[in-house]
Amino acid sequence: MTRQRSAEELRVLREEFLVRAKATFDSRRAGIWPGREERLVTFTEREDRACEVTDALARWLLEEHLSLDEGADPGVQVDCPICGGLVRYDSPQQAELEIRELKTRRGKIEYERAAWCLYERLVCRAWAGQVKELIAALEDESAGC
């Protein structure tokens, strides 16, 4: 379940977005790559720069939206993101979080969310270990060919 932002939170977020958008626009107007002195000359250079700065804004918006998810700020109980099983904690501060890296169409973003339940962690780790063993066995088998 995604929580809703308050009117004040939306106002602050909108202001932050406008600051970022203005900085993006100003860098476009200057026509200079950050950290470089030469100006953008070719269409490809200009297109690359436009895509780079707008993709950064899109990634920021996605990260902000993901931060509203229940798993990003778990209470004393949260649903496992894999099996949906209930994970309970003594206090919200004890909730185990993991950082996930997500590949979006606009690049990679990081998302901190509640960790999987113990059952899923054990099953997935065991499965991953079996897969590694199987791959090693197949590689050994094919080396003899």
Summary of the structure (lengths in Angstrom):
residues: 145
radius of gyration: 22.3
end to end distance: 53.0
largest distance: 67.2
contacts: 332
relative contact order: 0.10
helix: 55%
strand: 18%
